Amino acid sequence: MTFSLVALDPDSGHIGVGAMTAMPGVGKLVAHARARTGAAASQAMMNPYLAFDGLELLAEGVAADEAVERLVAADPGREGRQFGLVDAKGRAGSFTGSLPEDWKGHRTGPNYACQGNRLAGPEVVDRAVEAFLSSEGQPLVERLLAALDAGEDAGGDTMGHRSATVVVMGTELYPLWDLRIDDADDPLRAIHERHDTFAEELVPEILQLPTRDDPLGGFDYEGSEGSV
């Protein structure tokens, strides 16, 4: 009941997930990403451990397509699963079992994996991938939103959509973008509105936060009360 795209921007190293579904709370269990490591989407008869274990394998240096093969082979519920994975080198893998509702399927290529089930047709993932690829050069968050827009315009989930998410990891352990609409009549419109608010008010603050390489970040400590 979901379509998703996991993707890497090789220029910035940002990595993330965009997803929509007819169920509430798609951002809570479907979308997973880890900075400098990879991104995963686990859906259909969902097993979040595919995502958790997939990211662990990527952290160990296993390629995304090989990680998908290993995890699917070890999963006794594999025929109910749909799972996409991309790593920090842009390698991608996806799996669609036989049990999710039609239309179901996936597309993979350098820097992305797109998958969906109970969709209006293959054009949903095809249009989502085209939108992602044609927006090359834009920030990853914009490209993931464009993919969701295109997938919905192509028919999306045949039961409509109630929730949407876009998460993007930059170079740090905390997310650069974490957009979630857990239950709404028009989650795509709502997530665009949240994006605009975050772009103006939140992301500039995130860009000032301390990093591993710069524990002070961009804050003005000299002008703060109690600074030395």
C-alpha positions in Angstrom: 0.0 0.0 0.0 3.0 2.2 -0.4 5.4 3.7 -2.9 8.8 4.9 -2.0 12.1 6.0 -3.4 15.5 5.7 -1.6 18.2 7.8 -3.1 21.7 9.2 -2.9 22.9 12.6 -4.1 26.5 11.8 -5.0 27.6 15.4 -5.2 26.6 16.3 -1.6 26.7 12.8 -0.1 23.1 13.4 1.2 21.0 10.3 1.3 17.3 9.8 2.0 13.8 8.4 1.5 10.5 9.7 0.2 7.4 7.6 0.7 3.6 7.8 0.6 0.9 5.4 1.6 -2.9 5.0 2.3 -2.1 4.1 5.9 -1.2 6.6 8.6 2.3 7.1 9.9 4.4 6.0 6.8 7.4 7.9 8.2 7.5 5.9 11.5 8.3 2.4 10.1 8.9 2.5 6.4 11.6 5.1 5.9 15.2 4.7 7.4 18.4 6.5 6.6 21.9 6.7 8.1 24.4 9.4 7.3 27.4 8.3 5.2 25.9 4.8 5.0 22.6 4.4 3.2 18.8 4.6 3.1 16.2 1.9 3.2 12.4 1.4 2.7 10.6 -1.6 4.1 7.0 -1.9 3.1 4.0 -4.2 2.1 4.0 -6.9 4.9 6.5 -4.7 6.6 9.5 -6.1 8.4 11.5 -3.1 9.8 14.4 -5.3 10.6 15.1 -5.6 6.9 15.9 -1.9 7.1 17.8 -2.0 10.4 19.9 -5.0 9.3 20.3 -3.6 5.8 21.9 -0.4 7.1 24.2 -2.5 9.4 25.4 -4.5 6.4 26.0 -1.3 4.4 28.0 0.1 7.4 30.2 -3.1 7.1 30.9 -2.3 3.5 28.4 -4.8 1.9 27.0 -3.4 -1.4 23.3 -2.6 -1.4 22.2 -5.2 -3.9 24.2 -7.9 -2.1 22.7 -6.8 1.2 19.1 -7.1 -0.3 19.9 -10.6 -1.5 21.3 -11.8 1.8 18.4 -10.4 3.8 15.7 -11.7 1.5 17.2 -15.1 1.5 17.2 -15.3 5.3 13.6 -14.0 5.7 10.9 -16.7 5.9 8.3 -14.0 5.1 10.0 -12.8 2.0 7.1 -13.3 -0.3 5.1 -10.7 1.6 7.9 -8.1 1.6 8.9 -5.2 -0.5 12.3 -3.6 0.3 14.6 -1.0 -1.3 18.1 -0.1 -0.3 20.8 2.3 -1.6 24.3 2.8 -0.2 26.7 5.7 0.0 28.4 4.7 -3.2 25.1 4.8 -5.1 24.7 1.0 -5.4 21.0 0.0 -5.1 18.9 -3.1 -4.7 15.2 -3.8 -4.4 13.0 -6.8 -3.9 9.2 -7.4 -4.4 7.6 -10.6 -3.2 4.7 -12.4 -4.8 2.1 -11.6 -2.1 1.7 -7.7 -2.1 -1.3 -6.4 -4.1 -1.0 -5.5 -7.7 0.3 -3.5 -9.3 3.6 -4.2 -7.5 7.2 -3.8 -8.7 10.4 -1.8 -8.5 13.0 0.0 -10.5 16.6 0.4 -9.6 19.6 2.4 -11.1 22.6 4.3 -10.0 21.8 6.2 -6.8 18.2 5.1 -6.5 15.7 2.3 -5.8 12.0 2.9 -6.3 9.3 0.4 -5.3 5.6 0.2 -4.8 2.6 -2.0 -4.3 -1.2 -1.7 -4.8 -0.4 1.0 -7.3 -2.4 2.3 -10.3 0.2 0.7 -12.6 3.9 0.6 -13.4 3.7 4.2 -14.6 3.6 5.3 -10.9 7.2 4.1 -10.2 8.3 5.0 -13.8 7.1 8.6 -13.4 8.6 8.9 -9.9 12.0 7.7 -11.2 11.8 10.1 -14.2 11.1 13.0 -11.9 14.0 12.1 -9.7 16.4 11.8 -12.6 15.3 14.9 -14.4 15.7 17.0 -11.3 19.4 16.2 -11.0 21.4 19.2 -9.6 18.6 20.2 -7.2 18.9 19.4 -3.5 17.9 15.9 -2.6 14.9 16.9 -0.6 13.5 18.7 -3.7 14.1 15.6 -5.9 12.4 13.3 -3.5 9.4 15.6 -3.3 9.3 15.8 -7.1 9.3 12.0 -7.2 6.3 11.8 -4.8 4.5 14.5 -6.9 5.0 12.5 -10.1 4.0 9.2 -8.6 0.8 10.6 -7.2 0.0 12.4 -10.5 0.4 9.0 -12.2 -2.3 7.4 -10.0 -0.3 6.5 -6.8 -1.9 4.1 -4.4 -5.3 2.9 -5.7 -6.8 3.6 -2.2 -5.4 7.1 -2.1 -2.9 8.5 0.4 -3.1 9.4 4.1 0.6 9.9 5.0 3.8 11.0 3.5 7.4 11.4 4.6 10.7 12.7 3.3 13.9 12.2 5.4 17.3 13.4 4.2 20.6 12.7 6.1 23.4 15.1 5.5 26.9 14.3 6.9 25.9 14.2 10.6 24.0 11.7 12.7 21.0 14.0 13.0 18.8 14.5 9.9 19.0 17.6 7.7 15.3 17.1 6.7 12.7 15.1 8.5 9.3 15.8 7.0 6.4 13.7 8.2 2.7 14.0 7.7 1.2 11.1 9.7 -2.5 11.4 8.8 -4.1 14.0 6.4 -6.6 14.2 3.6 -3.9 15.6 1.3 -0.6 14.6 2.8 1.4 15.7 -0.3 0.1 19.2 -0.1 0.7 19.2 3.7 4.3 18.0 3.3 5.1 20.7 0.7 3.8 23.3 3.2 5.9 21.8 6.0 8.9 21.8 3.7 8.4 25.5 3.1 8.2 26.2 6.8 11.2 24.1 7.6 13.2 25.7 4.8 12.6 29.1 6.2 12.7 28.5 9.9 14.4 25.2 10.8 17.0 24.1 8.3 19.0 27.3 8.7 19.3 26.5 12.4 20.2 22.9 11.7 23.1 24.1 9.4 24.4 26.0 12.5 24.5 23.0 14.7 27.8 21.5 16.0 29.3 18.7 13.8 31.8 16.0 14.6 34.5 18.1 13.0 33.3 21.4 14.5 31.9 21.0 18.0 31.1 24.7 18.2 29.1 24.9 15.0 28.0 28.3 13.7 26.6 29.8 16.9 27.8 33.1 18.3 29.2 32.1 21.6 30.9 35.4 22.2 27.6 37.2 22.1 25.9 34.7 24.4 25.3 35.1 28.1 27.9 33.2 30.0 30.4 32.9 27.2 34.1 33.2 27.9 
